[in-house]
Amino acid sequence: GLGEANEELTGITMKAEDYQMFSKLLVKVDEKTLSADEARERKVLRLLLRIKNGTPALRKTALRRITTRARELGAGPLLNCSLPLLMSPALEEHERHLLVKVLDRVLQQLGPLVRPYVHQLLVVVEPLLIDADFCARAEGREIVANLAKAAGLAAMLAALRPDIDSEDEMVRSATARSLAVVASALSVPAMVPFLSAVVRSRNSWCARQTAANTVQQLALLLGCGVLPHLRTLVALLVPLVSADDEHMQA
């Protein structure tokens, strides 16, 4: 069992799916023989298992350690280990909440180091933005907002741009919600030139629809906070309202 393989983890409750997710911890190894990346990955998995399944005391200590040592552990091992866990269909709501907390704290610590992983993160997180569950949507927005603050506007737009004219309506919807969260987290005026360029796009009604949907989602997110930007956003939509396009008129 896990306790035999690694005495440090004795007493942690294991679920059936954990044996696959944390399989590398089940193999007893001489850590001196591991490469630097393998050693970091093992440390991250150990901390994640304590956070996910440990006692409150173990969880608190592991959460503090994974936060303070985020840069030392590295963006690659942290995200490559935590994102598959977050995607697991067997994940319970309270477990997802814990993993979201881990991601939030880690993103804040890593800052620009997350830029190579922005697309990978969005692939995992965007489905939460269109989830039927209110809490899941709120947690998805929280991660995207923290990701935007860590990676910056240019990196977020570069990752989201390919999906604004996707043929899949669900992908476009999630992209619009992501763009709205990024704008609200960073700067609405900074997002306007990008949306304006998309609105003027003649190649794809899908892209123009995503831009309009982004403005709608932004208004929903900001509430009365949208008022200072209202004139700009309405002006942005005027070409779409007057466009001779049945998709956009709808």
C-alpha positions in Angstrom: 0.0 0.0 0.0 0.9 3.7 -0.1 2.1 3.7 3.6 4.6 0.9 2.8 5.9 2.7 -0.3 6.3 6.0 1.4 6.2 6.4 5.2 5.7 10.1 4.9 2.2 9.5 3.5 1.1 6.8 6.0 -2.4 7.6 7.3 -3.6 9.5 4.2 -7.0 8.1 3.0 -6.8 6.7 -0.5 -9.7 6.5 -2.9 -9.8 4.1 -5.9 -9.0 6.8 -8.4 -6.1 8.1 -6.3 -4.1 4.9 -7.0 -4.0 5.9 -10.7 -3.5 9.7 -10.2 -0.7 9.3 -7.6 0.7 6.0 -9.0 4.3 7.4 -9.0 4.2 7.7 -5.2 3.3 4.1 -4.9 6.7 3.0 -6.1 9.4 3.2 -3.6 12.5 4.8 -5.1 15.8 6.1 -4.0 15.2 9.8 -4.4 18.9 10.4 -4.9 18.7 8.6 -8.2 15.9 10.8 -9.6 16.5 13.7 -12.0 15.8 17.2 -10.7 12.5 17.3 -12.7 11.4 13.8 -11.4 12.2 14.9 -7.8 10.2 18.1 -8.1 7.3 16.2 -9.7 7.3 13.7 -6.7 7.4 16.6 -4.2 4.4 18.2 -5.9 2.4 15.0 -6.1 3.1 14.4 -2.4 1.9 17.9 -1.5 -1.2 17.6 -3.7 -2.2 14.3 -2.1 -1.9 15.8 1.4 -4.0 18.8 0.3 -6.6 16.6 -1.3 -6.9 13.7 1.2 -5.0 14.7 4.3 -6.1 15.7 7.7 -6.8 19.4 8.2 -3.4 19.9 9.9 -1.6 18.1 7.0 -3.6 20.0 4.4 -2.8 23.4 6.0 0.9 22.6 6.1 1.0 21.3 2.5 -0.9 24.2 1.2 1.5 26.7 2.8 4.5 24.7 1.5 3.3 24.5 -2.1 2.5 28.2 -2.0 5.8 29.4 -0.6 7.9 27.0 -2.7 6.0 27.5 -5.9 8.9 29.0 -7.9 11.3 26.5 -6.5 9.0 23.6 -7.5 8.5 25.1 -11.0 5.5 26.0 -13.1 5.8 22.8 -15.2 5.6 20.2 -12.4 3.0 22.2 -10.5 0.6 22.6 -13.4 1.3 19.2 -15.1 0.4 17.5 -11.8 -2.5 19.7 -10.7 -4.4 20.1 -14.0 -5.1 16.4 -14.6 -6.5 16.2 -11.1 -8.8 19.2 -11.7 -10.0 17.4 -14.9 -10.8 14.2 -13.1 -14.5 13.2 -13.5 -14.3 11.6 -10.0 -13.4 14.8 -8.3 -15.8 15.9 -5.6 -16.9 19.5 -5.1 -14.9 20.1 -2.0 -11.8 18.5 -3.6 -12.2 20.8 -6.7 -12.5 23.8 -4.3 -9.2 22.8 -2.6 -7.4 22.4 -6.0 -8.8 25.8 -7.2 -7.3 27.3 -4.0 -4.0 25.6 -4.8 -4.0 27.0 -8.4 -5.0 30.5 -7.3 -2.1 30.7 -4.8 0.4 29.1 -7.1 -0.5 31.4 -10.0 0.0 34.5 -7.8 3.5 33.2 -6.8 4.6 32.2 -10.3 3.6 35.3 -12.1 5.0 35.6 -15.7 6.5 32.1 -15.4 3.0 30.7 -16.2 2.9 32.2 -19.7 4.0 29.0 -21.5 1.1 27.2 -19.8 -1.7 29.7 -20.4 -3.4 27.7 -23.2 -3.0 24.4 -21.3 -4.6 26.0 -18.3 -7.5 27.5 -20.3 -8.3 24.1 -21.9 -8.9 22.7 -18.3 -10.6 25.8 -16.8 -12.8 27.1 -19.6 -15.4 24.2 -19.2 -16.0 25.4 -15.7 -17.1 28.8 -17.1 -20.1 27.2 -18.8 -20.8 24.6 -16.1 -24.4 24.3 -14.9 -23.2 24.7 -11.3 -22.9 28.2 -10.0 -19.9 27.4 -7.7 -18.0 25.8 -10.6 -18.5 28.9 -12.7 -17.4 31.2 -9.9 -14.3 29.1 -9.3 -13.5 29.0 -13.1 -13.7 32.8 -13.2 -11.4 33.1 -10.2 -8.8 31.0 -11.9 -9.0 32.9 -15.2 -8.8 36.2 -13.4 -5.7 35.1 -11.4 -4.2 33.6 -14.6 -4.7 36.9 -16.4 -3.0 38.9 -13.6 -0.1 36.5 -13.6 0.4 36.1 -17.4 -0.7 39.5 -18.6 -3.1 40.7 -21.4 -0.9 39.8 -24.4 -0.4 36.2 -23.3 -4.1 35.8 -22.6 -5.1 37.2 -26.0 -2.6 35.1 -27.8 -4.0 31.9 -26.2 -7.7 32.9 -26.7 -7.4 34.3 -30.2 -7.6 30.9 -32.1 -10.9 30.0 -30.5 -12.9 33.2 -31.2 -14.0 31.9 -34.6 -14.3 28.2 -33.6 -17.1 26.4 -35.4 -18.1 24.9 -32.0 -20.6 27.2 -30.3 -19.6 25.9 -26.8 -16.0 26.8 -27.4 -16.9 30.3 -28.6 -19.2 30.8 -25.5 -16.4 29.7 -23.1 -13.9 32.0 -25.0 -16.3 35.0 -24.7 -16.6 34.4 -21.0 -12.8 34.1 -20.6 -12.3 37.3 -22.5 -14.9 39.1 -20.3 -13.1 37.8 -17.1 -9.7 38.9 -18.5 -11.1 42.4 -19.3 -12.7 42.8 -15.9 -9.6 41.5 -14.1 -7.1 43.7 -16.0 -8.6 46.6 -18.0 -11.7 47.1 -20.1 -10.1 49.9 -22.1 -7.1 47.7 -22.9 -9.4 45.0 -24.3 -11.4 47.4 -26.5 -8.9 47.6 -29.4 -8.8 43.8 -29.6 -12.6 43.5 -29.6 -12.9 46.4 -32.1 -10.6 44.5 -34.5 -12.6 41.3 -34.1 -15.9 43.2 -34.7 -14.5 44.6 -38.0 -13.5 41.1 -39.1 -15.1 40.3 -42.5 -13.8 36.7 -42.6 -15.9 35.2 -39.8 -19.4 35.9 -38.4 -18.4 33.4 -35.6 -15.6 35.8 -34.5 -18.0 38.8 -34.6 -20.5 36.9 -32.6 -17.9 36.0 -30.0 -17.0 39.7 -29.7 -20.7 40.6 -29.1 -21.0 37.8 -26.6 -17.9 39.1 -24.8 -19.5 42.5 -24.3 -22.7 40.9 -23.0 -20.7 38.7 -20.5 -18.6 41.7 -19.5 -21.8 43.7 -18.7 -23.1 40.8 -16.6 -19.8 40.5 -14.7 -19.4 44.2 -14.0 -23.0 45.1 -13.3 -23.3 48.8 -12.6 -19.5 48.9 -12.9 -19.9 48.8 -16.7 -21.3 52.4 -16.7 -17.9 54.2 -17.1 -17.3 52.0 -20.2 -20.9 52.0 -21.6 -20.4 54.5 -24.4 -17.3 52.7 -25.7 -18.9 49.3 -25.6 -22.1 50.4 -27.3 -20.1 52.1 -30.0 -18.2 48.8 -30.4 -21.5 47.0 -31.1 -23.0 49.5 -33.5 -21.4 47.9 -36.6 -22.9 44.6 -35.6 -26.4 45.9 -35.1 -26.4 47.5 -38.5 -24.7 44.6 -40.2 -26.7 42.8 -42.9 -26.0 39.5 -41.3 -28.8 37.2 -39.9 -26.4 35.7 -37.4 -25.5 39.1 -35.9 -29.0 40.5 -36.0 -30.1 37.7 -33.8 
